């Protein structure tokens, strides 16, 4: 049926457009438009995107966003991209349903004399094997049938460009936790006279 065939063509064109966009995103030098951000608000904006795309059936998303989370200096669009990527990866790791816990926290670091802000995405999915774990952030490495292997590589570049790191904890069959860790912004107190 020609209608069905056209639908397949449109779907493939859209997929290839996304692949080309990811290649270009990775190839371009990364510029950050840093501003003071509330990461709780950025997580909520990212959630609107993946909710609009549709959370897979059987997947529950739970939020535990810390009140009074310290601000960070980062690019809001780039942070949103990281959180969308973390969520979509978690959804793909739970094809038969599961739970995604998204949390934020501020943690003082007495050794460095700074406070860190952490945003974590913990899923109950298939987990990541030791061999795959070592290659997660290598461009073009993927375990997905239709993946480009650029999503996490771009996320890592974004984290580094914004002075942060991505940490991953996982065991095969035991789910995975992806965390973005950034230094809290130092906000100088002003004299009130």
MOFENQUI-V409172 format. One record per residue. N is the residue number from 1. RES is the residue in three letters. NEAR is the number of other C-alpha atoms within 12 Angstrom. D_LAST is the distance of its C-alpha to the last C-alpha in Angstrom with 1 decimal. Layout:
n->N res->RES near->NEAR d_last->D_LAST
n->N res->RES near->NEAR d_last->D_LAST
This chain:
n->1 res->UNK near->7 d_last->76.4
n->2 res->UNK near->8 d_last->74.6
n->3 res->UNK near->9 d_last->71.6
n->4 res->UNK near->10 d_last->70.9
n->5 res->UNK near->11 d_last->71.5
n->6 res->UNK near->12 d_last->69.0
n->7 res->UNK near->13 d_last->66.4
n->8 res->UNK near->14 d_last->67.0
n->9 res->UNK near->14 d_last->66.7
n->10 res->UNK near->14 d_last->63.4
n->11 res->UNK near->14 d_last->62.0
n->12 res->UNK near->15 d_last->63.1
n->13 res->UNK near->14 d_last->61.6
n->14 res->UNK near->14 d_last->58.2
n->15 res->UNK near->17 d_last->58.5
n->16 res->UNK near->17 d_last->59.4
n->17 res->UNK near->15 d_last->56.6
n->18 res->UNK near->19 d_last->54.2
n->19 res->UNK near->21 d_last->55.9
n->20 res->UNK near->17 d_last->55.7
n->21 res->UNK near->18 d_last->52.0
n->22 res->UNK near->26 d_last->51.4
n->23 res->UNK near->22 d_last->53.4
n->24 res->UNK near->15 d_last->51.4
n->25 res->UNK near->23 d_last->48.0
n->26 res->UNK near->26 d_last->49.2
n->27 res->UNK near->15 d_last->50.6
n->28 res->UNK near->12 d_last->47.6
n->29 res->UNK near->13 d_last->44.9
n->30 res->UNK near->20 d_last->41.9
n->31 res->UNK near->18 d_last->38.8
n->32 res->UNK near->20 d_last->35.6
n->33 res->UNK near->17 d_last->32.8
n->34 res->UNK near->20 d_last->30.1
n->35 res->UNK near->18 d_last->27.1
n->36 res->UNK near->22 d_last->24.9
n->37 res->UNK near->29 d_last->27.2
n->38 res->UNK near->33 d_last->27.7
n->39 res->UNK near->44 d_last->31.2
n->40 res->UNK near->33 d_last->32.0
n->41 res->UNK near->27 d_last->31.7
n->42 res->UNK near->29 d_last->33.9
n->43 res->UNK near->38 d_last->36.5
n->44 res->UNK near->27 d_last->36.7
n->45 res->UNK near->22 d_last->37.2
n->46 res->UNK near->28 d_last->39.9
n->47 res->UNK near->29 d_last->41.5
n->48 res->UNK near->18 d_last->42.0
n->49 res->UNK near->20 d_last->44.0
n->50 res->UNK near->25 d_last->46.4
n->51 res->UNK near->20 d_last->46.7
n->52 res->UNK near->12 d_last->47.8
n->53 res->UNK near->14 d_last->50.4
n->54 res->UNK near->17 d_last->51.6
n->55 res->UNK near->27 d_last->51.1
n->56 res->UNK near->25 d_last->54.6
n->57 res->UNK near->16 d_last->56.6
n->58 res->UNK near->17 d_last->56.3
n->59 res->UNK near->26 d_last->52.9
n->60 res->UNK near->25 d_last->50.1
n->61 res->UNK near->30 d_last->46.5
n->62 res->UNK near->21 d_last->44.0
n->63 res->UNK near->22 d_last->40.2
n->64 res->UNK near->21 d_last->38.0
n->65 res->UNK near->26 d_last->34.6
n->66 res->UNK near->23 d_last->31.9
n->67 res->UNK near->16 d_last->28.9
n->68 res->UNK near->14 d_last->25.5
n->69 res->UNK near->28 d_last->27.3
n->70 res->UNK near->31 d_last->25.1
n->71 res->UNK near->31 d_last->25.0
n->72 res->UNK near->35 d_last->27.3
n->73 res->UNK near->29 d_last->27.5
n->74 res->UNK near->34 d_last->30.9
n->75 res->UNK near->29 d_last->33.1
n->76 res->UNK near->30 d_last->33.3
n->77 res->UNK near->25 d_last->36.9
n->78 res->UNK near->34 d_last->38.1
n->79 res->UNK near->45 d_last->36.6
n->80 res->UNK near->32 d_last->38.3
n->81 res->UNK near->31 d_last->41.5
n->82 res->UNK near->43 d_last->41.5
n->83 res->UNK near->45 d_last->41.1
n->84 res->UNK near->33 d_last->43.8
n->85 res->UNK near->33 d_last->46.1
n->86 res->UNK near->40 d_last->45.5
n->87 res->UNK near->45 d_last->46.3
n->88 res->UNK near->33 d_last->49.4
n->89 res->UNK near->38 d_last->50.7
n->90 res->UNK near->39 d_last->50.3
n->91 res->UNK near->37 d_last->52.2
n->92 res->UNK near->31 d_last->55.0
n->93 res->UNK near->32 d_last->55.3
n->94 res->UNK near->30 d_last->56.0
n->95 res->UNK near->20 d_last->58.9
n->96 res->UNK near->17 d_last->60.2
n->97 res->UNK near->21 d_last->56.8
n->98 res->UNK near->27 d_last->54.3
n->99 res->UNK near->31 d_last->50.7
n->100 res->UNK near->35 d_last->47.6
n->101 res->UNK near->29 d_last->44.5
n->102 res->UNK near->35 d_last->41.3
n->103 res->UNK near->31 d_last->38.3
n->104 res->UNK near->36 d_last->34.9
n->105 res->UNK near->30 d_last->33.2
n->106 res->UNK near->30 d_last->30.5
n->107 res->UNK near->22 d_last->31.9
n->108 res->UNK near->18 d_last->30.3
n->109 res->UNK near->14 d_last->32.4
n->110 res->UNK near->9 d_last->32.3
n->111 res->UNK near->9 d_last->34.6
n->112 res->UNK near->10 d_last->32.6
n->113 res->UNK near->12 d_last->29.2
n->114 res->UNK near->19 d_last->28.3
n->115 res->UNK near->24 d_last->28.5
n->116 res->UNK near->31 d_last->31.2
n->117 res->UNK near->37 d_last->31.6
n->118 res->UNK near->38 d_last->35.2
n->119 res->UNK near->46 d_last->36.9
n->120 res->UNK near->38 d_last->40.5
n->121 res->UNK near->41 d_last->43.5
n->122 res->UNK near->39 d_last->46.3
n->123 res->UNK near->40 d_last->49.6
n->124 res->UNK near->32 d_last->52.9
n->125 res->UNK near->33 d_last->55.0
n->126 res->UNK near->26 d_last->57.7
n->127 res->UNK near->29 d_last->55.7
n->128 res->UNK near->29 d_last->56.1
n->129 res->UNK near->20 d_last->58.8
n->130 res->UNK near->15 d_last->58.3
n->131 res->UNK near->14 d_last->60.0
n->132 res->UNK near->20 d_last->57.9
n->133 res->UNK near->24 d_last->54.7
n->134 res->UNK near->15 d_last->55.2
n->135 res->UNK near->20 d_last->55.6
n->136 res->UNK near->31 d_last->52.9
n->137 res->UNK near->25 d_last->50.8
n->138 res->UNK near->22 d_last->53.7
n->139 res->UNK near->23 d_last->53.9
n->140 res->UNK near->22 d_last->56.9
n->141 res->UNK near->22 d_last->57.6
n->142 res->UNK near->23 d_last->58.0
n->143 res->UNK near->23 d_last->59.8
n->144 res->UNK near->16 d_last->59.7
n->145 res->UNK near->9 d_last->62.6
n->146 res->UNK near->16 d_last->60.7
n->147 res->UNK near->23 d_last->57.7
n->148 res->UNK near->27 d_last->56.7
n->149 res->UNK near->27 d_last->55.1
n->150 res->UNK near->33 d_last->52.0
n->151 res->UNK near->36 d_last->49.6
n->152 res->UNK near->39 d_last->48.4
n->153 res->UNK near->29 d_last->48.8
n->154 res->UNK near->36 d_last->46.3
n->155 res->UNK near->39 d_last->43.9
n->156 res->UNK near->35 d_last->44.0
n->157 res->UNK near->32 d_last->43.3
n->158 res->UNK near->37 d_last->40.3
n->159 res->UNK near->36 d_last->39.0
n->160 res->UNK near->25 d_last->39.4
n->161 res->UNK near->24 d_last->37.9
n->162 res->UNK near->34 d_last->34.7
n->163 res->UNK near->25 d_last->34.7
n->164 res->UNK near->28 d_last->36.3
n->165 res->UNK near->27 d_last->39.7
n->166 res->UNK near->34 d_last->42.1
n->167 res->UNK near->26 d_last->43.8
n->168 res->UNK near->31 d_last->47.1
n->169 res->UNK near->24 d_last->48.8
n->170 res->UNK near->29 d_last->52.2
n->171 res->UNK near->20 d_last->55.8
n->172 res->UNK near->18 d_last->58.7
n->173 res->UNK near->16 d_last->59.2
n->174 res->UNK near->19 d_last->56.0
n->175 res->UNK near->29 d_last->53.3
n->176 res->UNK near->36 d_last->50.5
n->177 res->UNK near->34 d_last->46.8
n->178 res->UNK near->39 d_last->44.9
n->179 res->UNK near->35 d_last->41.3
n->180 res->UNK near->45 d_last->38.7
n->181 res->UNK near->34 d_last->36.3
n->182 res->UNK near->40 d_last->33.1
n->183 res->UNK near->34 d_last->30.3
n->184 res->UNK near->30 d_last->27.0
n->185 res->UNK near->25 d_last->24.3
n->186 res->UNK near->15 d_last->21.6
n->187 res->UNK near->14 d_last->18.3
n->188 res->UNK near->6 d_last->15.7
n->189 res->UNK near->6 d_last->12.5
n->190 res->UNK near->6 d_last->9.4
n->191 res->UNK near->5 d_last->6.1
n->192 res->UNK near->4 d_last->3.8
n->193 res->UNK near->3 d_last->0.0
